[in-house]
Amino acid sequence: MNKINFKEAQELNQNFIKTRSKALDKIVEVETGKPKQKDAISSWFSLDELKEYIAYVEAEGKAKNITVNGLRVYFGAYAKNDQKDDKKALSTVFFVPTKPKVGSLQKDSVMLVESSDITDIEGMNNGSTGHPPSAPYPQTY
């Protein structure tokens, strides 16, 4: 398991804020027309949602005879005219299931060769943004 400690997580988040968030904030300001609007820098998913999604992916993979070997996390952005007012023009992440590429090897949960996205099993999105969306790690409120 590739765990990171609090300090490593905090460093990753601070590096993101220092190197990317100002540019993303400017994009959100232009997209929304709201000066000083800040982009989301986190998404939250409950354990139940994640477990349910993993069970769904495993069941769909089995039903479709697809070997599911993981989840890929993509960065995305909501449209400026998105129906969800609280998410308009903000960044998000979403999950898609993956399968081994033809001829790839996997041993002890470590990929020796890359995986391909599975496009005929639905992905997962709609996590909650932080409070406020631009609050840094760790969020405690």
Backbone bond lengths (Angstrom), bond angles and torsions (degrees), N, CA, C in turn:
res aa  C-N    CA-C-N  psi(-1)  N-CA   C-N-CA  omega(-1)  CA-C   N-CA-C  phi
1 M - - - 1.440 - - 1.535 108.07 -
2 N 1.316 116.38 136.10 1.459 121.69 -177.61 1.524 111.10 -96.71
3 K 1.325 115.80 72.83 1.451 121.07 -178.48 1.523 109.79 -83.08
4 I 1.342 116.32 153.19 1.458 121.17 172.10 1.519 107.71 -127.80
5 N 1.319 116.16 150.74 1.455 119.52 -179.47 1.527 110.47 -87.21
6 F 1.326 115.52 175.42 1.463 121.87 -177.21 1.528 111.17 -54.98
7 K 1.319 117.06 -47.60 1.474 120.89 -176.91 1.529 111.03 -61.79
8 E 1.335 117.25 -42.76 1.470 120.55 178.52 1.522 111.08 -64.41
9 A 1.331 116.74 -41.80 1.465 120.72 178.72 1.531 110.03 -63.31
10 Q 1.308 116.29 -44.31 1.463 120.70 179.97 1.531 110.70 -62.50
11 E 1.326 117.21 -41.18 1.464 121.43 178.74 1.532 111.42 -63.88
12 L 1.332 117.00 -43.24 1.464 119.98 177.98 1.526 110.63 -60.57
13 N 1.329 116.54 -44.57 1.461 120.40 -179.60 1.525 111.10 -65.46
14 Q 1.315 117.68 -43.65 1.465 120.28 179.74 1.527 111.28 -65.20
15 N 1.323 117.64 -37.74 1.469 120.47 176.18 1.521 110.89 -63.55
16 F 1.329 116.77 -39.23 1.463 120.53 176.83 1.528 109.79 -62.13
17 I 1.315 116.76 -48.08 1.465 121.25 -179.17 1.532 110.16 -60.20
18 K 1.326 117.00 -47.12 1.471 121.06 -177.32 1.527 113.03 -66.25
19 T 1.327 116.88 -35.22 1.471 119.11 -171.78 1.519 115.05 -102.89
20 R 1.345 118.81 -14.52 1.456 119.65 -173.73 1.528 115.85 -135.52
21 S 1.315 117.66 -32.36 1.464 118.59 -168.91 1.524 113.29 -65.31
22 K 1.333 119.13 -35.15 1.468 119.79 179.80 1.526 110.96 -63.63
23 A 1.327 116.69 -41.63 1.469 119.96 178.36 1.528 110.52 -65.86
24 L 1.329 117.12 -41.20 1.461 120.96 178.68 1.533 111.00 -66.95
25 D 1.329 116.72 -38.14 1.467 120.01 177.06 1.527 111.00 -59.80
26 K 1.326 116.58 -41.03 1.468 120.39 179.34 1.526 110.96 -63.27
27 I 1.308 116.82 -39.68 1.464 120.86 178.39 1.529 109.80 -63.38
28 V 1.329 116.83 -44.27 1.468 121.20 179.48 1.529 110.18 -62.99
29 E 1.325 117.23 -41.40 1.472 120.62 178.02 1.531 110.81 -59.00
30 V 1.337 116.76 -43.98 1.468 121.08 179.52 1.530 110.21 -66.43
31 E 1.317 117.16 -45.47 1.459 121.77 -177.55 1.527 112.43 -64.19
32 T 1.332 116.77 -39.66 1.466 120.06 -175.97 1.527 112.87 -93.29
33 G 1.329 116.49 -18.96 1.462 119.98 -175.37 1.517 112.26 73.91
34 K 1.328 116.86 14.91 1.466 121.26 -178.71 1.529 109.52 -108.85
35 P 1.341 115.94 111.27 1.466 118.89 177.93 1.531 110.65 -59.37
36 K 1.304 115.39 141.38 1.471 122.93 177.63 1.528 114.04 67.47
37 Q 1.339 117.75 13.94 1.471 120.72 174.50 1.522 107.77 -69.44
38 K 1.314 118.19 132.91 1.460 122.39 -177.97 1.527 110.72 -108.22
39 D 1.328 114.54 146.63 1.454 121.14 179.69 1.527 110.51 -79.15
40 A 1.317 116.11 158.04 1.461 121.97 174.23 1.521 109.14 -70.91
41 I 1.320 116.39 140.19 1.464 119.58 176.35 1.527 111.43 -121.81
42 S 1.327 115.82 12.27 1.463 119.41 174.52 1.520 109.20 -156.51
43 S 1.325 115.06 158.21 1.457 122.80 170.99 1.517 106.75 -132.82
44 W 1.336 116.43 146.57 1.453 121.09 -178.37 1.519 109.73 -123.51
45 F 1.334 115.68 133.93 1.460 123.06 175.80 1.519 107.14 -128.49
46 S 1.327 117.41 135.32 1.461 119.80 178.27 1.529 109.72 -71.20
47 L 1.312 115.92 156.56 1.465 119.96 176.23 1.520 110.86 -60.02
48 D 1.334 116.58 -39.45 1.465 119.72 178.78 1.521 111.46 -61.10
49 E 1.357 117.28 -43.02 1.470 120.45 178.38 1.527 110.82 -60.73
50 L 1.329 115.97 -44.74 1.468 120.21 -178.67 1.528 111.25 -65.32
51 K 1.323 116.93 -44.60 1.469 120.62 178.52 1.529 110.83 -61.83
52 E 1.327 115.56 -43.00 1.467 120.39 179.54 1.531 110.64 -63.40
53 Y 1.331 116.11 -41.68 1.466 119.33 179.37 1.528 110.67 -66.23
54 I 1.312 117.55 -43.33 1.471 120.47 179.04 1.528 109.97 -61.92
55 A 1.323 118.40 -42.95 1.473 121.56 177.41 1.529 110.11 -61.72
56 Y 1.339 117.32 -41.54 1.468 121.80 177.61 1.534 110.39 -60.76
57 V 1.318 117.10 -47.42 1.465 121.39 -178.50 1.522 110.61 -62.82
58 E 1.314 116.87 -43.44 1.466 120.24 179.03 1.523 110.90 -63.15
59 A 1.331 117.54 -44.08 1.473 121.11 179.95 1.531 110.81 -65.14
60 E 1.323 117.57 -43.96 1.469 121.05 178.76 1.523 111.35 -64.18
61 G 1.320 115.90 -41.53 1.460 119.69 177.40 1.516 111.68 -60.51
62 K 1.314 115.95 -44.51 1.466 120.69 178.40 1.522 110.78 -63.59
63 A 1.339 117.15 -45.50 1.469 121.52 -179.04 1.527 111.55 -63.68
64 K 1.326 116.83 -31.98 1.466 121.14 -177.82 1.525 112.29 -99.54
65 N 1.344 116.07 6.62 1.459 122.09 179.65 1.538 111.62 56.83
66 I 1.341 115.22 45.22 1.462 122.31 178.38 1.528 107.51 -116.21
67 T 1.313 117.19 130.92 1.452 121.45 175.61 1.522 108.73 -80.80
68 V 1.316 116.48 106.71 1.463 121.32 177.98 1.520 107.95 -88.03
69 N 1.339 116.47 125.76 1.462 118.64 -177.04 1.530 114.18 -118.54
70 G 1.316 117.86 -1.14 1.463 117.88 179.25 1.514 112.27 174.70
71 L 1.317 114.34 -173.25 1.454 122.52 176.21 1.525 108.01 -127.67
72 R 1.316 116.19 136.51 1.465 121.30 173.85 1.526 106.65 -103.52
73 V 1.330 116.20 138.81 1.467 121.93 177.20 1.524 107.42 -104.03
74 Y 1.328 115.57 123.48 1.461 121.85 177.08 1.522 109.20 -108.10
75 F 1.312 115.77 150.30 1.459 121.70 169.40 1.514 107.21 -88.68
76 G 1.306 117.56 142.48 1.451 122.33 178.54 1.520 109.54 -143.11
77 A 1.321 116.07 177.18 1.469 121.54 177.06 1.516 108.54 -144.30
78 Y 1.324 115.76 135.88 1.453 121.04 175.94 1.527 109.16 -74.40
79 A 1.317 116.69 149.29 1.465 121.88 178.24 1.523 109.90 -68.30
80 K 1.323 115.73 153.83 1.467 118.99 -179.98 1.521 112.03 -67.52
81 N 1.326 117.03 -16.91 1.465 120.43 177.43 1.532 111.35 -109.66
82 D 1.337 117.02 25.72 1.464 121.72 179.34 1.522 110.01 -60.60
83 Q 1.315 116.33 145.61 1.466 121.40 -178.21 1.528 112.52 -68.72
84 K 1.322 116.93 -21.81 1.468 120.26 178.89 1.525 108.07 -87.28
85 D 1.326 117.10 99.92 1.459 121.60 -175.76 1.519 113.52 -53.57
86 D 1.337 116.69 -37.44 1.461 119.46 -176.45 1.527 112.99 -74.67
87 K 1.336 117.78 -6.75 1.463 120.40 -177.84 1.530 113.67 -119.06
88 K 1.320 118.08 -1.22 1.467 121.21 -176.44 1.519 110.94 -52.35
89 A 1.333 116.46 124.53 1.463 126.01 175.43 1.527 114.34 66.96
90 L 1.337 118.85 4.97 1.458 120.47 -179.39 1.526 111.42 -86.25
91 S 1.319 114.68 156.38 1.461 121.12 175.61 1.520 109.92 -73.51
92 T 1.326 115.04 157.22 1.460 121.39 176.44 1.523 108.06 -149.49
93 V 1.302 116.08 173.92 1.461 122.31 168.55 1.517 107.04 -126.43
94 F 1.327 115.62 152.43 1.458 119.66 174.16 1.519 108.83 -143.93
95 F 1.326 114.51 156.36 1.460 121.96 -176.65 1.520 110.16 -106.85
96 V 1.319 116.68 142.65 1.461 121.93 168.93 1.526 107.92 -133.64
97 P 1.323 116.37 143.04 1.461 119.04 178.71 1.527 111.11 -73.46
98 T 1.324 115.07 155.11 1.466 120.59 178.66 1.519 110.67 -127.30
99 K 1.330 114.02 160.96 1.466 122.28 176.62 1.516 107.30 -132.71
100 P 1.322 117.49 157.04 1.461 119.19 178.18 1.533 110.50 -64.05
101 K 1.319 115.70 140.64 1.460 118.95 172.69 1.523 107.55 -68.61
102 V 1.300 116.12 154.82 1.463 120.80 179.19 1.529 108.71 -56.66
103 G 1.304 116.28 128.39 1.461 121.44 178.30 1.520 113.82 84.32
104 S 1.334 118.95 3.83 1.460 120.36 -178.82 1.520 110.56 -83.81
105 L 1.296 115.58 160.60 1.454 122.26 -179.95 1.519 109.57 -121.88
106 Q 1.325 116.09 143.59 1.452 120.93 175.47 1.512 107.20 -135.39
107 K 1.337 116.00 132.24 1.453 120.30 179.34 1.521 108.86 -138.78
108 D 1.316 117.44 128.09 1.462 122.93 177.30 1.520 112.52 51.35
109 S 1.330 117.12 46.72 1.466 124.60 177.67 1.526 114.00 65.63
110 V 1.321 118.17 10.81 1.461 121.24 177.60 1.520 108.17 -108.52
111 M 1.332 115.40 123.85 1.465 119.52 178.83 1.516 109.69 -77.76
112 L 1.306 116.03 126.45 1.454 121.03 175.38 1.522 110.22 -92.06
113 V 1.326 116.54 -21.46 1.453 123.17 175.13 1.530 106.49 -139.04
114 E 1.304 117.55 153.23 1.460 122.27 -173.30 1.521 114.08 -63.64
115 S 1.335 112.91 165.19 1.454 121.90 178.58 1.517 110.13 -108.38
116 S 1.320 115.29 159.07 1.463 122.65 176.02 1.522 109.19 -107.13
117 D 1.333 116.56 145.51 1.459 120.40 175.48 1.524 109.42 -68.58
118 I 1.330 115.60 144.14 1.463 122.10 173.97 1.521 106.28 -95.97
119 T 1.318 116.85 117.02 1.467 119.99 -174.85 1.524 113.27 -95.24
120 D 1.329 117.92 -8.22 1.459 118.05 179.80 1.530 113.21 -107.15
121 I 1.339 116.09 20.27 1.458 123.32 166.55 1.520 105.55 -125.51
122 E 1.342 116.51 130.01 1.458 120.38 -174.35 1.520 112.57 -63.22
123 G 1.333 115.16 146.23 1.453 122.09 175.75 1.521 110.66 -83.13
124 M 1.327 116.12 -180.00 1.464 121.84 -179.45 1.513 109.87 -125.36
125 N 1.336 117.15 133.07 1.458 123.77 177.65 1.518 108.33 -142.50
126 N 1.297 116.02 -159.82 1.468 124.64 176.83 1.516 114.17 67.17
127 G 1.326 115.94 38.62 1.448 118.68 168.97 1.520 108.69 -72.26
128 S 1.299 116.76 164.84 1.458 121.03 177.19 1.522 108.69 -86.94
129 T 1.334 116.87 141.03 1.459 119.17 175.21 1.517 108.50 -78.65
130 G 1.325 115.91 164.50 1.454 120.52 178.27 1.524 111.54 -63.91
131 H 1.322 116.51 174.09 1.469 122.07 -179.84 1.513 109.52 -124.23
132 P 1.317 121.13 105.36 1.463 124.38 -9.60 1.521 109.58 -69.29
133 P 1.334 116.60 170.21 1.463 118.78 -177.71 1.531 114.04 -54.97
134 S 1.332 116.84 -27.31 1.461 120.03 -176.86 1.529 112.97 -95.06
135 A 1.333 118.85 10.27 1.464 121.30 -179.58 1.528 110.35 -68.94
136 P 1.344 117.32 133.91 1.465 121.19 -178.70 1.524 112.90 -78.34
137 Y 1.306 115.31 170.76 1.464 123.72 177.05 1.522 109.08 -77.51
138 P 1.309 120.20 138.90 1.455 128.39 -6.69 1.519 110.48 -86.54
139 Q 1.315 116.25 146.23 1.456 120.21 176.18 1.514 108.93 -91.10
140 T 1.303 115.40 121.71 1.455 121.17 175.76 1.524 107.15 -135.86
141 Y 1.276 115.35 122.87 1.460 119.91 179.73 1.492 110.37 -150.08
